[in-house]
Amino acid sequence: MDSASEHDPAAPPASEKKEYRLYTLSEVAGILRVDRATVRRWAKEGVLKVVVLPQTGGRTVLRVSEPVLQVLMTDQYLPVETVKDL
């Protein structure tokens, strides 16, 4: 049993995990045609799920995984305001 499975029984074994591209907040902003500050605010508010990379020099490094970006660009995505109204 690998270390990920020991900590989270629902986690797939390391051999089954897929690797995805991680996008910078600037890249996401460019793809979605919004300001970088908007993407950062979405991340801070929890609207956009981000990956926090190990910090270097006290700076927080955030990335958005490819699957999260794909969902955001499809009809499957509902803004938080819409979800709250349901």
PDB file of N, CA, C and O in Angstrom, chain B, residues numbered from 101:
ATOM      1  N   MET B 101       0.850  -1.178   0.000  1.00  0.00           N
ATOM      2  CA  MET B 101       0.000   0.000   0.000  1.00  0.00           C
ATOM      3  C   MET B 101       0.890   1.234   0.000  1.00  0.00           C
ATOM      4  O   MET B 101       1.827   1.322   0.794  1.00  0.00           O
ATOM      5  N   ASP B 102       0.600   2.215  -0.909  1.00  0.00           N
ATOM      6  CA  ASP B 102       1.452   3.400  -0.968  1.00  0.00           C
ATOM      7  C   ASP B 102       1.026   4.414   0.086  1.00  0.00           C
ATOM      8  O   ASP B 102      -0.022   4.259   0.712  1.00  0.00           O
ATOM      9  N   SER B 103       1.843   5.460   0.286  1.00  0.00           N
ATOM     10  CA  SER B 103       1.597   6.408   1.368  1.00  0.00           C
ATOM     11  C   SER B 103       0.312   7.194   1.182  1.00  0.00           C
ATOM     12  O   SER B 103      -0.336   7.534   2.172  1.00  0.00           O
ATOM     13  N   ALA B 104      -0.092   7.503  -0.072  1.00  0.00           N
ATOM     14  CA  ALA B 104      -1.342   8.243  -0.296  1.00  0.00           C
ATOM     15  C   ALA B 104      -2.534   7.411   0.141  1.00  0.00           C
ATOM     16  O   ALA B 104      -3.469   7.936   0.745  1.00  0.00           O
ATOM     17  N   SER B 105      -2.512   6.128  -0.155  1.00  0.00           N
ATOM     18  CA  SER B 105      -3.620   5.254   0.220  1.00  0.00           C
ATOM     19  C   SER B 105      -3.698   5.063   1.728  1.00  0.00           C
ATOM     20  O   SER B 105      -4.787   4.886   2.273  1.00  0.00           O
ATOM     21  N   GLU B 106      -2.553   5.096   2.407  1.00  0.00           N
ATOM     22  CA  GLU B 106      -2.542   4.935   3.852  1.00  0.00           C
ATOM     23  C   GLU B 106      -3.238   6.108   4.538  1.00  0.00           C
ATOM     24  O   GLU B 106      -3.908   5.918   5.553  1.00  0.00           O
ATOM     25  N   HIS B 107      -3.085   7.329   3.993  1.00  0.00           N
ATOM     26  CA  HIS B 107      -3.672   8.517   4.592  1.00  0.00           C
ATOM     27  C   HIS B 107      -5.113   8.723   4.157  1.00  0.00           C
ATOM     28  O   HIS B 107      -5.922   9.229   4.934  1.00  0.00           O
ATOM     29  N   ASP B 108      -5.448   8.345   2.943  1.00  0.00           N
ATOM     30  CA  ASP B 108      -6.800   8.529   2.410  1.00  0.00           C
ATOM     31  C   ASP B 108      -7.210   7.244   1.712  1.00  0.00           C
ATOM     32  O   ASP B 108      -6.773   6.988   0.590  1.00  0.00           O
ATOM     33  N   PRO B 109      -8.034   6.436   2.350  1.00  0.00           N
ATOM     34  CA  PRO B 109      -8.423   5.154   1.758  1.00  0.00           C
ATOM     35  C   PRO B 109      -9.127   5.305   0.414  1.00  0.00           C
ATOM     36  O   PRO B 109      -9.111   4.375  -0.393  1.00  0.00           O
ATOM     37  N   ALA B 110      -9.746   6.462   0.156  1.00  0.00           N
ATOM     38  CA  ALA B 110     -10.443   6.680  -1.115  1.00  0.00           C
ATOM     39  C   ALA B 110      -9.491   7.110  -2.233  1.00  0.00           C
ATOM     40  O   ALA B 110      -9.862   7.099  -3.406  1.00  0.00           O
ATOM     41  N   ALA B 111      -8.275   7.485  -1.870  1.00  0.00           N
ATOM     42  CA  ALA B 111      -7.313   7.943  -2.869  1.00  0.00           C
ATOM     43  C   ALA B 111      -6.831   6.770  -3.719  1.00  0.00           C
ATOM     44  O   ALA B 111      -6.545   5.692  -3.199  1.00  0.00           O
ATOM     45  N   PRO B 112      -6.743   6.993  -5.046  1.00  0.00           N
ATOM     46  CA  PRO B 112      -6.250   5.910  -5.895  1.00  0.00           C
ATOM     47  C   PRO B 112      -4.764   5.683  -5.653  1.00  0.00           C
ATOM     48  O   PRO B 112      -4.062   6.601  -5.229  1.00  0.00           O
ATOM     49  N   PRO B 113      -4.280   4.487  -5.914  1.00  0.00           N
ATOM     50  CA  PRO B 113      -2.839   4.230  -5.779  1.00  0.00           C
ATOM     51  C   PRO B 113      -2.053   5.168  -6.681  1.00  0.00           C
ATOM     52  O   PRO B 113      -2.564   5.624  -7.704  1.00  0.00           O
ATOM     53  N   ALA B 114      -0.833   5.451  -6.313  1.00  0.00           N
ATOM     54  CA  ALA B 114      -0.006   6.383  -7.082  1.00  0.00           C
ATOM     55  C   ALA B 114       0.098   5.976  -8.544  1.00  0.00           C
ATOM     56  O   ALA B 114       0.188   6.840  -9.416  1.00  0.00           O
ATOM     57  N   SER B 115       0.088   4.680  -8.829  1.00  0.00           N
ATOM     58  CA  SER B 115       0.205   4.218 -10.209  1.00  0.00           C
ATOM     59  C   SER B 115      -1.024   4.556 -11.039  1.00  0.00           C
ATOM     60  O   SER B 115      -0.944   4.558 -12.267  1.00  0.00           O
ATOM     61  N   GLU B 116      -2.169   4.843 -10.402  1.00  0.00           N
ATOM     62  CA  GLU B 116      -3.399   5.158 -11.123  1.00  0.00           C
ATOM     63  C   GLU B 116      -3.666   6.653 -11.210  1.00  0.00           C
ATOM     64  O   GLU B 116      -4.612   7.060 -11.885  1.00  0.00           O
ATOM     65  N   LYS B 117      -2.875   7.475 -10.558  1.00  0.00           N
ATOM     66  CA  LYS B 117      -3.091   8.914 -10.581  1.00  0.00           C
ATOM     67  C   LYS B 117      -2.658   9.480 -11.929  1.00  0.00           C
ATOM     68  O   LYS B 117      -1.628   9.097 -12.484  1.00  0.00           O
ATOM     69  N   LYS B 118      -3.478  10.408 -12.441  1.00  0.00           N
ATOM     70  CA  LYS B 118      -3.150  11.062 -13.700  1.00  0.00           C
ATOM     71  C   LYS B 118      -2.436  12.370 -13.413  1.00  0.00           C
ATOM     72  O   LYS B 118      -2.686  13.022 -12.399  1.00  0.00           O
ATOM     73  N   GLU B 119      -1.554  12.741 -14.311  1.00  0.00           N
ATOM     74  CA  GLU B 119      -0.867  14.018 -14.195  1.00  0.00           C
ATOM     75  C   GLU B 119      -1.521  14.993 -15.158  1.00  0.00           C
ATOM     76  O   GLU B 119      -1.750  14.670 -16.323  1.00  0.00           O
ATOM     77  N   TYR B 120      -1.819  16.182 -14.665  1.00  0.00           N
ATOM     78  CA  TYR B 120      -2.451  17.210 -15.468  1.00  0.00           C
ATOM     79  C   TYR B 120      -1.579  18.451 -15.492  1.00  0.00           C
ATOM     80  O   TYR B 120      -0.771  18.688 -14.594  1.00  0.00           O
ATOM     81  N   ARG B 121      -1.761  19.226 -16.532  1.00  0.00           N
ATOM     82  CA  ARG B 121      -1.057  20.501 -16.629  1.00  0.00           C
ATOM     83  C   ARG B 121      -1.617  21.450 -15.583  1.00  0.00           C
ATOM     84  O   ARG B 121      -2.821  21.467 -15.326  1.00  0.00           O
ATOM     85  N   LEU B 122      -0.736  22.238 -14.983  1.00  0.00           N
ATOM     86  CA  LEU B 122      -1.142  23.266 -14.033  1.00  0.00           C
ATOM     87  C   LEU B 122      -0.946  24.629 -14.698  1.00  0.00           C
ATOM     88  O   LEU B 122       0.125  24.920 -15.231  1.00  0.00           O
ATOM     89  N   TYR B 123      -1.983  25.456 -14.660  1.00  0.00           N
ATOM     90  CA  TYR B 123      -1.951  26.777 -15.279  1.00  0.00           C
ATOM     91  C   TYR B 123      -1.726  27.845 -14.224  1.00  0.00           C
ATOM     92  O   TYR B 123      -2.236  27.741 -13.109  1.00  0.00           O
ATOM     93  N   THR B 124      -0.964  28.870 -14.575  1.00  0.00           N
ATOM     94  CA  THR B 124      -0.810  30.015 -13.688  1.00  0.00           C
ATOM     95  C   THR B 124      -2.109  30.812 -13.703  1.00  0.00           C
ATOM     96  O   THR B 124      -2.933  30.646 -14.602  1.00  0.00           O
ATOM     97  N   LEU B 125      -2.290  31.671 -12.712  1.00  0.00           N
ATOM     98  CA  LEU B 125      -3.486  32.501 -12.679  1.00  0.00           C
ATOM     99  C   LEU B 125      -3.520  33.445 -13.886  1.00  0.00           C
ATOM    100  O   LEU B 125      -4.595  33.755 -14.399  1.00  0.00           O
ATOM    101  N   SER B 126      -2.361  33.895 -14.333  1.00  0.00           N
ATOM    102  CA  SER B 126      -2.299  34.754 -15.522  1.00  0.00           C
ATOM    103  C   SER B 126      -2.735  34.002 -16.767  1.00  0.00           C
ATOM    104  O   SER B 126      -3.443  34.552 -17.610  1.00  0.00           O
ATOM    105  N   GLU B 127      -2.315  32.743 -16.889  1.00  0.00           N
ATOM    106  CA  GLU B 127      -2.728  31.930 -18.032  1.00  0.00           C
ATOM    107  C   GLU B 127      -4.235  31.709 -18.032  1.00  0.00           C
ATOM    108  O   GLU B 127      -4.884  31.800 -19.074  1.00  0.00           O
ATOM    109  N   VAL B 128      -4.790  31.416 -16.852  1.00  0.00           N
ATOM    110  CA  VAL B 128      -6.240  31.208 -16.730  1.00  0.00           C
ATOM    111  C   VAL B 128      -6.978  32.489 -17.113  1.00  0.00           C
ATOM    112  O   VAL B 128      -7.978  32.445 -17.830  1.00  0.00           O
ATOM    113  N   ALA B 129      -6.485  33.622 -16.634  1.00  0.00           N
ATOM    114  CA  ALA B 129      -7.106  34.912 -16.967  1.00  0.00           C
ATOM    115  C   ALA B 129      -7.105  35.137 -18.475  1.00  0.00           C
ATOM    116  O   ALA B 129      -8.101  35.595 -19.035  1.00  0.00           O
ATOM    117  N   GLY B 130      -6.008  34.822 -19.127  1.00  0.00           N
ATOM    118  CA  GLY B 130      -5.921  34.986 -20.584  1.00  0.00           C
ATOM    119  C   GLY B 130      -6.875  34.067 -21.321  1.00  0.00           C
ATOM    120  O   GLY B 130      -7.525  34.484 -22.280  1.00  0.00           O
ATOM    121  N   ILE B 131      -6.966  32.820 -20.884  1.00  0.00           N
ATOM    122  CA  ILE B 131      -7.847  31.846 -21.532  1.00  0.00           C
ATOM    123  C   ILE B 131      -9.310  32.258 -21.367  1.00  0.00           C
ATOM    124  O   ILE B 131     -10.099  32.161 -22.307  1.00  0.00           O
ATOM    125  N   LEU B 132      -9.665  32.717 -20.170  1.00  0.00           N
ATOM    126  CA  LEU B 132     -11.053  33.080 -19.882  1.00  0.00           C
ATOM    127  C   LEU B 132     -11.385  34.520 -20.266  1.00  0.00           C
ATOM    128  O   LEU B 132     -12.541  34.941 -20.218  1.00  0.00           O
ATOM    129  N   ARG B 133     -10.343  35.269 -20.648  1.00  0.00           N
ATOM    130  CA  ARG B 133     -10.495  36.682 -21.038  1.00  0.00           C
ATOM    131  C   ARG B 133     -11.079  37.529 -19.906  1.00  0.00           C
ATOM    132  O   ARG B 133     -12.010  38.311 -20.098  1.00  0.00           O
ATOM    133  N   VAL B 134     -10.504  37.344 -18.736  1.00  0.00           N
ATOM    134  CA  VAL B 134     -10.846  38.158 -17.574  1.00  0.00           C
ATOM    135  C   VAL B 134      -9.548  38.691 -16.980  1.00  0.00           C
ATOM    136  O   VAL B 134      -8.462  38.236 -17.339  1.00  0.00           O
ATOM    137  N   ASP B 135      -9.658  39.633 -16.092  1.00  0.00           N
ATOM    138  CA  ASP B 135      -8.482  40.199 -15.443  1.00  0.00           C
ATOM    139  C   ASP B 135      -7.886  39.193 -14.464  1.00  0.00           C
ATOM    140  O   ASP B 135      -8.605  38.382 -13.880  1.00  0.00           O
ATOM    141  N   ARG B 136      -6.575  39.252 -14.289  1.00  0.00           N
ATOM    142  CA  ARG B 136      -5.893  38.352 -13.357  1.00  0.00           C
ATOM    143  C   ARG B 136      -6.433  38.528 -11.939  1.00  0.00           C
ATOM    144  O   ARG B 136      -6.530  37.559 -11.185  1.00  0.00           O
ATOM    145  N   ALA B 137      -6.783  39.760 -11.576  1.00  0.00           N
ATOM    146  CA  ALA B 137      -7.338  40.024 -10.246  1.00  0.00           C
ATOM    147  C   ALA B 137      -8.665  39.276 -10.049  1.00  0.00           C
ATOM    148  O   ALA B 137      -8.978  38.849  -8.937  1.00  0.00           O
ATOM    149  N   THR B 138      -9.430  39.120 -11.111  1.00  0.00           N
ATOM    150  CA  THR B 138     -10.694  38.385 -11.034  1.00  0.00           C
ATOM    151  C   THR B 138     -10.431  36.925 -10.713  1.00  0.00           C
ATOM    152  O   THR B 138     -11.110  36.340  -9.870  1.00  0.00           O
ATOM    153  N   VAL B 139      -9.447  36.332 -11.383  1.00  0.00           N
ATOM    154  CA  VAL B 139      -9.099  34.928 -11.140  1.00  0.00           C
ATOM    155  C   VAL B 139      -8.594  34.759  -9.709  1.00  0.00           C
ATOM    156  O   VAL B 139      -8.947  33.790  -9.038  1.00  0.00           O
ATOM    157  N   ARG B 140      -7.785  35.683  -9.248  1.00  0.00           N
ATOM    158  CA  ARG B 140      -7.262  35.616  -7.879  1.00  0.00           C
ATOM    159  C   ARG B 140      -8.410  35.723  -6.873  1.00  0.00           C
ATOM    160  O   ARG B 140      -8.421  35.014  -5.866  1.00  0.00           O
ATOM    161  N   ARG B 141      -9.375  36.604  -7.141  1.00  0.00           N
ATOM    162  CA  ARG B 141     -10.532  36.752  -6.248  1.00  0.00           C
ATOM    163  C   ARG B 141     -11.364  35.475  -6.234  1.00  0.00           C
ATOM    164  O   ARG B 141     -11.801  35.034  -5.171  1.00  0.00           O
ATOM    165  N   TRP B 142     -11.588  34.875  -7.409  1.00  0.00           N
ATOM    166  CA  TRP B 142     -12.331  33.606  -7.478  1.00  0.00           C
ATOM    167  C   TRP B 142     -11.637  32.541  -6.630  1.00  0.00           C
ATOM    168  O   TRP B 142     -12.291  31.779  -5.918  1.00  0.00           O
ATOM    169  N   ALA B 143     -10.311  32.498  -6.714  1.00  0.00           N
ATOM    170  CA  ALA B 143      -9.550  31.515  -5.931  1.00  0.00           C
ATOM    171  C   ALA B 143      -9.707  31.793  -4.435  1.00  0.00           C
ATOM    172  O   ALA B 143      -9.921  30.871  -3.649  1.00  0.00           O
ATOM    173  N   LYS B 144      -9.600  33.055  -4.049  1.00  0.00           N
ATOM    174  CA  LYS B 144      -9.696  33.434  -2.635  1.00  0.00           C
ATOM    175  C   LYS B 144     -11.087  33.139  -2.072  1.00  0.00           C
ATOM    176  O   LYS B 144     -11.220  32.736  -0.916  1.00  0.00           O
ATOM    177  N   GLU B 145     -12.129  33.342  -2.896  1.00  0.00           N
ATOM    178  CA  GLU B 145     -13.503  33.129  -2.453  1.00  0.00           C
ATOM    179  C   GLU B 145     -13.940  31.666  -2.543  1.00  0.00           C
ATOM    180  O   GLU B 145     -15.030  31.312  -2.094  1.00  0.00           O
ATOM    181  N   GLY B 146     -13.090  30.820  -3.121  1.00  0.00           N
ATOM    182  CA  GLY B 146     -13.420  29.406  -3.240  1.00  0.00           C
ATOM    183  C   GLY B 146     -14.264  29.070  -4.449  1.00  0.00           C
ATOM    184  O   GLY B 146     -14.721  27.935  -4.583  1.00  0.00           O
ATOM    185  N   VAL B 147     -14.482  30.033  -5.334  1.00  0.00           N
ATOM    186  CA  VAL B 147     -15.239  29.802  -6.561  1.00  0.00           C
ATOM    187  C   VAL B 147     -14.418  28.936  -7.516  1.00  0.00           C
ATOM    188  O   VAL B 147     -14.962  28.101  -8.240  1.00  0.00           O
ATOM    189  N   LEU B 148     -13.112  29.147  -7.504  1.00  0.00           N
ATOM    190  CA  LEU B 148     -12.193  28.430  -8.370  1.00  0.00           C
ATOM    191  C   LEU B 148     -11.254  27.599  -7.501  1.00  0.00           C
ATOM    192  O   LEU B 148     -10.530  28.143  -6.667  1.00  0.00           O
ATOM    193  N   LYS B 149     -11.265  26.290  -7.694  1.00  0.00           N
ATOM    194  CA  LYS B 149     -10.400  25.402  -6.914  1.00  0.00           C
ATOM    195  C   LYS B 149      -8.968  25.528  -7.441  1.00  0.00           C
ATOM    196  O   LYS B 149      -8.718  25.368  -8.636  1.00  0.00           O
ATOM    197  N   VAL B 150      -8.043  25.812  -6.542  1.00  0.00           N
ATOM    198  CA  VAL B 150      -6.645  25.986  -6.921  1.00  0.00           C
ATOM    199  C   VAL B 150      -5.754  25.000  -6.184  1.00  0.00           C
ATOM    200  O   VAL B 150      -6.126  24.444  -5.151  1.00  0.00           O
ATOM    201  N   VAL B 151      -4.581  24.803  -6.740  1.00  0.00           N
ATOM    202  CA  VAL B 151      -3.540  23.986  -6.115  1.00  0.00           C
ATOM    203  C   VAL B 151      -2.530  24.960  -5.521  1.00  0.00           C
ATOM    204  O   VAL B 151      -2.041  25.855  -6.210  1.00  0.00           O
ATOM    205  N   VAL B 152      -2.222  24.784  -4.251  1.00  0.00           N
ATOM    206  CA  VAL B 152      -1.225  25.631  -3.596  1.00  0.00           C
ATOM    207  C   VAL B 152       0.095  24.873  -3.620  1.00  0.00           C
ATOM    208  O   VAL B 152       0.220  23.801  -3.028  1.00  0.00           O
ATOM    209  N   LEU B 153       1.066  25.436  -4.303  1.00  0.00           N
ATOM    210  CA  LEU B 153       2.388  24.809  -4.398  1.00  0.00           C
ATOM    211  C   LEU B 153       3.226  25.206  -3.184  1.00  0.00           C
ATOM    212  O   LEU B 153       2.947  26.212  -2.532  1.00  0.00           O
ATOM    213  N   PRO B 154       4.244  24.419  -2.890  1.00  0.00           N
ATOM    214  CA  PRO B 154       5.115  24.773  -1.761  1.00  0.00           C
ATOM    215  C   PRO B 154       5.629  26.204  -1.916  1.00  0.00           C
ATOM    216  O   PRO B 154       6.008  26.628  -3.007  1.00  0.00           O
ATOM    217  N   GLN B 155       5.633  26.928  -0.819  1.00  0.00           N
ATOM    218  CA  GLN B 155       6.017  28.332  -0.854  1.00  0.00           C
ATOM    219  C   GLN B 155       7.514  28.506  -0.983  1.00  0.00           C
ATOM    220  O   GLN B 155       8.307  27.728  -0.452  1.00  0.00           O
ATOM    221  N   THR B 156       7.876  29.554  -1.706  1.00  0.00           N
ATOM    222  CA  THR B 156       9.280  29.914  -1.829  1.00  0.00           C
ATOM    223  C   THR B 156       9.427  31.376  -1.431  1.00  0.00           C
ATOM    224  O   THR B 156       8.851  32.256  -2.070  1.00  0.00           O
ATOM    225  N   GLY B 157      10.176  31.633  -0.405  1.00  0.00           N
ATOM    226  CA  GLY B 157      10.413  33.000   0.018  1.00  0.00           C
ATOM    227  C   GLY B 157       9.188  33.720   0.545  1.00  0.00           C
ATOM    228  O   GLY B 157       9.079  34.936   0.394  1.00  0.00           O
ATOM    229  N   GLY B 158       8.261  32.995   1.164  1.00  0.00           N
ATOM    230  CA  GLY B 158       7.089  33.623   1.746  1.00  0.00           C
ATOM    231  C   GLY B 158       5.991  33.964   0.752  1.00  0.00           C
ATOM    232  O   GLY B 158       4.983  34.564   1.126  1.00  0.00           O
ATOM    233  N   ARG B 159       6.172  33.589  -0.511  1.00  0.00           N
ATOM    234  CA  ARG B 159       5.192  33.886  -1.550  1.00  0.00           C
ATOM    235  C   ARG B 159       4.307  32.673  -1.775  1.00  0.00           C
ATOM    236  O   ARG B 159       4.814  31.558  -1.895  1.00  0.00           O
ATOM    237  N   THR B 160       2.986  32.866  -1.835  1.00  0.00           N
ATOM    238  CA  THR B 160       2.071  31.768  -2.105  1.00  0.00           C
ATOM    239  C   THR B 160       1.972  31.573  -3.613  1.00  0.00           C
ATOM    240  O   THR B 160       1.705  32.519  -4.354  1.00  0.00           O
ATOM    241  N   VAL B 161       2.187  30.346  -4.058  1.00  0.00           N
ATOM    242  CA  VAL B 161       2.142  30.028  -5.479  1.00  0.00           C
ATOM    243  C   VAL B 161       0.880  29.212  -5.750  1.00  0.00           C
ATOM    244  O   VAL B 161       0.728  28.100  -5.243  1.00  0.00           O
ATOM    245  N   LEU B 162      -0.020  29.773  -6.551  1.00  0.00           N
ATOM    246  CA  LEU B 162      -1.286  29.126  -6.870  1.00  0.00           C
ATOM    247  C   LEU B 162      -1.302  28.684  -8.324  1.00  0.00           C
ATOM    248  O   LEU B 162      -0.767  29.365  -9.200  1.00  0.00           O
ATOM    249  N   ARG B 163      -1.927  27.527  -8.571  1.00  0.00           N
ATOM    250  CA  ARG B 163      -2.094  27.015  -9.925  1.00  0.00           C
ATOM    251  C   ARG B 163      -3.494  26.427 -10.054  1.00  0.00           C
ATOM    252  O   ARG B 163      -4.118  26.047  -9.063  1.00  0.00           O
ATOM    253  N   VAL B 164      -3.973  26.361 -11.285  1.00  0.00           N
ATOM    254  CA  VAL B 164      -5.282  25.779 -11.584  1.00  0.00           C
ATOM    255  C   VAL B 164      -5.036  24.564 -12.463  1.00  0.00           C
ATOM    256  O   VAL B 164      -4.350  24.662 -13.480  1.00  0.00           O
ATOM    257  N   SER B 165      -5.592  23.415 -12.077  1.00  0.00           N
ATOM    258  CA  SER B 165      -5.374  22.188 -12.848  1.00  0.00           C
ATOM    259  C   SER B 165      -6.221  22.205 -14.116  1.00  0.00           C
ATOM    260  O   SER B 165      -7.254  22.871 -14.188  1.00  0.00           O
ATOM    261  N   GLU B 166      -5.763  21.467 -15.098  1.00  0.00           N
ATOM    262  CA  GLU B 166      -6.447  21.389 -16.388  1.00  0.00           C
ATOM    263  C   GLU B 166      -7.907  20.930 -16.260  1.00  0.00           C
ATOM    264  O   GLU B 166      -8.776  21.530 -16.892  1.00  0.00           O
ATOM    265  N   PRO B 167      -8.213  19.888 -15.464  1.00  0.00           N
ATOM    266  CA  PRO B 167      -9.616  19.477 -15.337  1.00  0.00           C
ATOM    267  C   PRO B 167     -10.513  20.571 -14.751  1.00  0.00           C
ATOM    268  O   PRO B 167     -11.659  20.721 -15.175  1.00  0.00           O
ATOM    269  N   VAL B 168     -10.008  21.329 -13.790  1.00  0.00           N
ATOM    270  CA  VAL B 168     -10.791  22.416 -13.195  1.00  0.00           C
ATOM    271  C   VAL B 168     -11.073  23.486 -14.247  1.00  0.00           C
ATOM    272  O   VAL B 168     -12.188  24.000 -14.335  1.00  0.00           O
ATOM    273  N   LEU B 169     -10.062  23.815 -15.038  1.00  0.00           N
ATOM    274  CA  LEU B 169     -10.234  24.812 -16.090  1.00  0.00           C
ATOM    275  C   LEU B 169     -11.221  24.321 -17.145  1.00  0.00           C
ATOM    276  O   LEU B 169     -12.039  25.100 -17.635  1.00  0.00           O
ATOM    277  N   GLN B 170     -11.153  23.044 -17.497  1.00  0.00           N
ATOM    278  CA  GLN B 170     -12.083  22.488 -18.491  1.00  0.00           C
ATOM    279  C   GLN B 170     -13.526  22.562 -18.004  1.00  0.00           C
ATOM    280  O   GLN B 170     -14.420  22.913 -18.774  1.00  0.00           O
ATOM    281  N   VAL B 171     -13.764  22.238 -16.737  1.00  0.00           N
ATOM    282  CA  VAL B 171     -15.113  22.318 -16.188  1.00  0.00           C
ATOM    283  C   VAL B 171     -15.588  23.768 -16.181  1.00  0.00           C
ATOM    284  O   VAL B 171     -16.748  24.049 -16.482  1.00  0.00           O
ATOM    285  N   LEU B 172     -14.697  24.676 -15.840  1.00  0.00           N
ATOM    286  CA  LEU B 172     -15.036  26.090 -15.799  1.00  0.00           C
ATOM    287  C   LEU B 172     -15.458  26.600 -17.179  1.00  0.00           C
ATOM    288  O   LEU B 172     -16.275  27.515 -17.281  1.00  0.00           O
ATOM    289  N   MET B 173     -14.907  26.016 -18.228  1.00  0.00           N
ATOM    290  CA  MET B 173     -15.203  26.462 -19.592  1.00  0.00           C
ATOM    291  C   MET B 173     -16.392  25.738 -20.220  1.00  0.00           C
ATOM    292  O   MET B 173     -16.707  25.974 -21.387  1.00  0.00           O
ATOM    293  N   THR B 174     -17.052  24.865 -19.470  1.00  0.00           N
ATOM    294  CA  THR B 174     -18.192  24.131 -20.010  1.00  0.00           C
ATOM    295  C   THR B 174     -19.479  24.577 -19.340  1.00  0.00           C
ATOM    296  O   THR B 174     -19.469  25.402 -18.426  1.00  0.00           O
ATOM    297  N   ASP B 175     -20.574  24.025 -19.805  1.00  0.00           N
ATOM    298  CA  ASP B 175     -21.884  24.329 -19.231  1.00  0.00           C
ATOM    299  C   ASP B 175     -22.069  23.695 -17.864  1.00  0.00           C
ATOM    300  O   ASP B 175     -23.058  23.981 -17.190  1.00  0.00           O
ATOM    301  N   GLN B 176     -21.142  22.837 -17.432  1.00  0.00           N
ATOM    302  CA  GLN B 176     -21.265  22.176 -16.140  1.00  0.00           C
ATOM    303  C   GLN B 176     -21.005  23.145 -14.987  1.00  0.00           C
ATOM    304  O   GLN B 176     -21.383  22.876 -13.847  1.00  0.00           O
ATOM    305  N   TYR B 177     -20.369  24.252 -15.284  1.00  0.00           N
ATOM    306  CA  TYR B 177     -19.983  25.202 -14.239  1.00  0.00           C
ATOM    307  C   TYR B 177     -21.150  26.117 -13.906  1.00  0.00           C
ATOM    308  O   TYR B 177     -21.772  26.688 -14.802  1.00  0.00           O
ATOM    309  N   LEU B 178     -21.446  26.255 -12.629  1.00  0.00           N
ATOM    310  CA  LEU B 178     -22.465  27.191 -12.166  1.00  0.00           C
ATOM    311  C   LEU B 178     -21.803  28.170 -11.210  1.00  0.00           C
ATOM    312  O   LEU B 178     -21.183  27.748 -10.234  1.00  0.00           O
ATOM    313  N   PRO B 179     -21.922  29.478 -11.471  1.00  0.00           N
ATOM    314  CA  PRO B 179     -21.343  30.448 -10.530  1.00  0.00           C
ATOM    315  C   PRO B 179     -21.951  30.285  -9.145  1.00  0.00           C
ATOM    316  O   PRO B 179     -23.068  29.784  -9.014  1.00  0.00           O
ATOM    317  N   VAL B 180     -21.237  30.701  -8.121  1.00  0.00           N
ATOM    318  CA  VAL B 180     -21.675  30.532  -6.745  1.00  0.00           C
ATOM    319  C   VAL B 180     -23.047  31.152  -6.524  1.00  0.00           C
ATOM    320  O   VAL B 180     -23.874  30.573  -5.820  1.00  0.00           O
ATOM    321  N   GLU B 181     -23.308  32.320  -7.111  1.00  0.00           N
ATOM    322  CA  GLU B 181     -24.599  32.984  -6.940  1.00  0.00           C
ATOM    323  C   GLU B 181     -25.721  32.086  -7.437  1.00  0.00           C
ATOM    324  O   GLU B 181     -26.774  32.015  -6.804  1.00  0.00           O
ATOM    325  N   THR B 182     -25.518  31.402  -8.552  1.00  0.00           N
ATOM    326  CA  THR B 182     -26.529  30.516  -9.116  1.00  0.00           C
ATOM    327  C   THR B 182     -26.777  29.325  -8.192  1.00  0.00           C
ATOM    328  O   THR B 182     -27.922  28.929  -7.972  1.00  0.00           O
ATOM    329  N   VAL B 183     -25.701  28.761  -7.659  1.00  0.00           N
ATOM    330  CA  VAL B 183     -25.813  27.607  -6.776  1.00  0.00           C
ATOM    331  C   VAL B 183     -26.565  27.999  -5.507  1.00  0.00           C
ATOM    332  O   VAL B 183     -27.380  27.220  -5.012  1.00  0.00           O
ATOM    333  N   LYS B 184     -26.309  29.187  -4.977  1.00  0.00           N
ATOM    334  CA  LYS B 184     -26.972  29.649  -3.761  1.00  0.00           C
ATOM    335  C   LYS B 184     -28.477  29.804  -3.979  1.00  0.00           C
ATOM    336  O   LYS B 184     -29.260  29.627  -3.046  1.00  0.00           O
ATOM    337  N   ASP B 185     -28.890  30.141  -5.226  1.00  0.00           N
ATOM    338  CA  ASP B 185     -30.300  30.350  -5.540  1.00  0.00           C
ATOM    339  C   ASP B 185     -31.074  29.048  -5.697  1.00  0.00           C
ATOM    340  O   ASP B 185     -32.304  29.067  -5.663  1.00  0.00           O
ATOM    341  N   LEU B 186     -30.390  27.911  -5.870  1.00  0.00           N
ATOM    342  CA  LEU B 186     -31.072  26.636  -6.105  1.00  0.00           C
ATOM    343  C   LEU B 186     -31.735  26.097  -4.857  1.00  0.00           C
ATOM    344  O   LEU B 186     -32.349  25.031  -4.896  1.00  0.00           O
TER     345      LEU B 186
END
